[in-house]
Amino acid sequence: MPRTTLLPEKFLHEVWSQQLFRTASLESHEGLSVTIIDPGTPNTDTGPDFLNAKIQIGDTLYAGDIEIHRTLEDWSTHLHQHDPRYNKVILHVVMKSGSDFERTTTESGRKVPTLILDQFLIEPVRAVWQKSISGERSRRLDHIACYGKNDGVDNNLKLNWITTLGMRRIELKVRTMHNRLHELASPDNYDLREPAARYGEIPFQGNIDEIPPPARPPSVNDLRKKDAWEQLLYESIAEALGYSKNQLPFRRLSSLVTFPRLRELPGDAREGLLFEMAGLLDNTTDDTYQKELRHTVGNEKTKIKHSPMDATEWQFFRLRPQNFPTLRIAALARIVERMIDNPVLEFLLGTVKQPDAVPRNKIKEIRNYFTIPADGYWKNHYTFGKKASRKLTQLIGRSRIDEITINVILPFLFLYARTYKDIDLRGATEELFSTLSAPADNNITRKIDKELLNGKPEKTTAPMYQGKIQLYKFYCREERCGECEVGKVVFG
Ligand code: SF4
């Protein structure tokens, strides 16, 4: 882990502006609750680091400036206690408290509350650092490097290159799943290990030395354990439901409450156990639905040897209500229900390998399988205790189901085909992949369309969608133009 004294202040600014910490239950060093209403505007001039922030501290809403440091002592080392420009500071944010705690005091003599961030970080400092660097780098790249210079490059070359990268991206996902399958199928390992780092993630997460190696690699028979395949699929779907902000907690939840465990439970206890182990049920509430959920769980919780998660591990901040983890956990419980009632492996293999069905119909069947209508409480709630302003019809939107199909179902089927040497399944999955249309555009695909392809191509398939993301994240953003087929022509 980098020593605090070596952390660049720019990094600390990124941590604050991107809110790379648990925002749900922040507490100042003085014991007051802290809620960030507005983190403020970065100050490019002299004076405090962020201006015009709004922070609720205890019962009072403050408007003013934020000053950020590595340690508490930096305030006095930088002589801010004698500088009137810091008189409007409402919160002193530091990564670590340092050797001795001393109250932050302004030139006017006012005491400023202190927020010590390291106890609220979601991930180890090094992982957060890496994330903030890539966030900063991507914002720096207003335009991709070849923008305005790539018009002369043959359009077919661009499209072929993007499609090739789309295939590579899927292959990377297959490899990640392969590694996780090996963990799950290893004797004595099932249910014991947290998953290792996933594709696209910073490889510094956790302490790899703390994860014991498997006693022996899984045999061919181990790899054919149905439980391991079902758990792999369930975990991967759970992670995909977490979007970008809740992937880690969803992954943790799905390894705490495993698929085989859920299958043993009566149907009405599954949702309750997931919420209970997610740490999201409030013991003190009058909310009838939460009470019902807790009642259905009975003593099932005690059969799990791990402690429940903490509610603060879940991110609600800056999420659209439709993406709240509460709604996604409710969706996960219903997907599990379906995976049990209409066994998922048999369904997927049966659907994809139908000899006479056209790929479009197979995709429709998969979409229907994962479409979860809103029901009961979740028809008019995004989270516990708060009524939604309008009725919900589905718990997962069509675009998210397509994302799950591309990022989870297809790689899973490719891995299955490889493991079982099933050429028919591989061929049928490839056909699905090239037929599946791309999900809704995002900032990255729009950027590549505009700056590389001179507008969105008439038909964008799933491989092209994946390829644009791969190109931007692993080539443009990393400034690897020399290794890019377009770059070889433009900058050759
Ligand atoms: S990596 Fe390729 S597409 Fe991206 S900016 Fe460089 S030359 Fe252009």
Boltz pocket constraint, residues with backbone or C-beta under 6 A from the ligand:
constraints:
  - pocket:
      binder: B
      contacts: [[A, 144], [A, 145], [A, 146], [A, 147], [A, 452], [A, 471], [A, 475], [A, 476], [A, 477], [A, 479], [A, 480], [A, 481], [A, 484], [A, 485], [A, 486], [A, 487], [A, 488], [A, 490]]
      max_distance: 6.0
